[in-house]
Amino acid sequence: MKFKIISLLLSSSLAFGQNEAQTKKVEELDPIVVESSPLAPSVSDTTQAWSVLSGDELQKSKGATIAETLSETPGVSQTGFGPSANRPIIRGLDKFRVRILQNGTDTFDVSAQSEDHAVPIDPLLIDRIEVLRGASALLHGGSAIGGVVNVIDRSIPTSPFGAQGASLLSSYNSANEAWNYGATAFGSSGKLNFQINGSKRDYNDYDTPSFKTEDHHTGQESGPFTTVKNSHGVNSSIGFGGSYMLDSGYAGLSFSRYDNDYGVPGEHAESDTLIEMESDRFEFRSELEITDSDWLTGVELNFGYGDYKHSESGYETENNVTEWHTHATYLREGFEGKIVLSHEIGELTGVIGFHGLLDEFKIVGEESIFGGTTSTNPAITSEDRTKLGVFIIEEYQLDENTKLNGGIRFDHIDKDFAGAPDRDDSAFSGSLGFNRALSELWSFGGNLNYTERVPDSAELFSDGAHHATESFEIGNSALGKETARGLELLVRRTSGKVTGQLTGFYTKFNDYIFLEETGVERDPDGNTPPAAGKEELPEKKYESAKAKFYGLEIEVDWLALENPGWSLLLSAYGDTLRATNESEGTNLPRIAPARLGLGFEVQQGKLDYGMRLTRSFKQDDVAVHGGHSEETTAAYSLLNAFASYDVNLGDSMGELFVKAYNLTDELAYNHASVLKQYAPLSGRSVEVGLKFDF
């Protein structure tokens, strides 16, 4: 029945659009500028692999989370802890190695601590996403050793609005009966610009093809199931901001509030485990152009403050009495500031930057991963962190076709713990890169990088049950700095009817820190073997090893046909990655398999439609340790489609859109998910929506 509905929606949209077809000419656009870099290079000039999603491309890709929105970006996969808690993985690296930013500033959340913690950003109203694949620690510190995702929402206007206006967006998704609403209003008064926005998303447990689960204690199967239990949720946001246009730039301030209540799938879904999140955030930004200096060309100020809280609750039965119980509350409050001075001396341009991050992190409640349960590590009740950094990045025009760049960064990190000795660390990063224009169409570039990362407190002092991931995690306070040496080479074609990028990378780690399953079982109190009648949790320890990551990424877009009234665009992308534990001669866990995607898009007047097929190959390069082996993940193919039609009412412009997902209703599992067997990917579904600009 669902398939018939999808076919009817798509076919009727296409027929209606052909009757109203007008010429929609595909034009060559200005070079895309990377806003996340203070040098603001065009994508064709960067020495690292960037991806930028904006405009129609972003609208077609938008999912329920930032990670889902980026899921078809080469080199980017997702943790997949249900539809709410989902974080990007870049080239096999996640958690403490990937920084997620909002308008260039920390999100002040705890999503890196655990896979069941959501990123407090709803993609519904965002304007742009920039992804840097590969080390970017020069700009953002060692926690960006794997890459950066910068979500840009224009909450602070950077240029005057031409007129007052508003945008409305609403959609419905059949997979989980999700309703999405969002609105933005904006305007100007003299040199003052302002905007206000709000959104809400409400959804039930999502549908999947029929699947079964297996109890990791008894090996017995349960099911079949056609929905993922406790995957429902509701979130909302509200924000406002304004800026004042100066003669040489702007200065602005914004505030946003994000609330997110969502269920946690998995073995504890029967307890209706719920995470209730609140996040408040202030930002101040200013950019000034300097015209009366011999060397200083600009000043950029970026400051953010965040106050974050989430509680983890569920039903518990004790002495035959079932009650709602709050297990733990996570609290984080922080301030981040960055001052960047741009300069130009002859053919040498660059920036000098000063960066500070001060935050406080606490876990309150009886179920803390810092509980010191086994006495292997002390119990930690709070952490105060001060991180101060300075960096310099320079670019030199060697000749008409060749640019060189390089930079260094130094950080000092001071951590004060309640319950453990304080810790002071330092970290150094450096890189060298080049970009050479081979012709008007082609360019070749690359970089060498060295990065140091200080271990996170969870890697040092974890010592307790982690029920969301069904494990008992133990940190290692003797862990030292993680170091990485990387090489990346890129070939790009950025203009003409065929554009694309091919990237090859190789990164070698010393003291790579990861969670390794030991084969030991513990109960929540830390006893081994588990006490009779107690829950059995696999023990996982943070270890360090020599490791290497290497792979290829490719994306190609081809304007295959351009005729009066319509155009045909073909696209392809793919990626492959190997990640090995060199100390033990095996593979690292939870590494996404190779992928290949093919698609087409037809632009026909007011109508735009297309399809994309993505093949995710079998992942059998699995981690093996002792007598334990990671499970292989079968290959699968996802067929998605989309169609949109422009609707005009007076001076207002609108768009009706339909998106269809997993048209073949294939059962698919995300190998990178710790919740793989309990939360397969969504089944066949359709999303319909309307976007209007007034």
QUIBELZI-V423293 format. One line per field, one symbol per residue. ss: DSSP state (@ for helix, = for strand, . for the rest). psi: psi as a letter, one per 30 degrees, with the letter a starting at -180 (. if undefined). A space follows every 10 residues. Layout:
ss = ???
psi = ???
This chain:
ss = .@@@@@@@@@ @@@@@@@@@. .......... ..=....... .=@@@...== ====@@@@@@ @....@@@@. .....===.. =...=..=== ..=.@@@=== ==..==.... .......... ..@@@..=== ===...@@@@ .@@@..==== ==........ ....====== ===....=== =========. .========= ===...==== ====...... =======... ..======== ======..== ========== ===.....@@ @..======= =========. .....===== ========== ========.. ========== ========== =====..=== ========== ====...... .......... .========= =========. .========= ========.. ..======== =======... .========= ===...@@@@ @.====@@@. ====...... .========= ===....=== ========== ========== ==........ ......==== ========== ========== ===..===== ========== =....==... ....====== ====..==== ======..=. ...==..==. ..=..===== =========. .========= =......... .......... ....====== ===.
psi = eeeeeeeeee eeeeeeeefg klkjkjlkll kkkjffkffh llefflgljl kkklbeeeef fkafleeeeg fgkkfkaleh iafejjkkkj hgkacgfjkk ljhglkfhag ffekfgklkh kkfeglfkkk kjklkhfeeg lffgfflkjj kkggfjkflk kellalkkkk lkkfeghkkk kkkkkllljb fkkllklllk kklaklkllk lllkkfefgk klallgljkh gllklllkll lllkklfgbl klklklkkkj jlljlafgef ghkkkjkkkk kkkkkkkkkk fgkfekflkk kjkkkkjkkk kjllkkkkhg kklkkjelkk kkklkkkkkk jklkjbgkla lklkkkjklk kljklfikfg fhefgellkk flkkkkkklk lkkkkkjeaf fkkkllllkk kkkkkkkjfl klkkllkkll lkllkkjfaf eklklllkkk kkkkkleefe gkilkjeegh ljkkljffka kkkkklkkkk kkjglafkla kkkklkkkkk hkklkkkffk kllfgfkklk lkflkkkkkk kklklklkkl akkkkkkjie kjljfllkkk lklllkkkjk jfefhalllh kklklkkkll kkjibfkkla lkkkjjlkjg ilkkkbgkkk klklllkkjl llklkkkkjb fkklkklkkk khfghkkkkj ffkfgeffil llaklkkklk kkk.
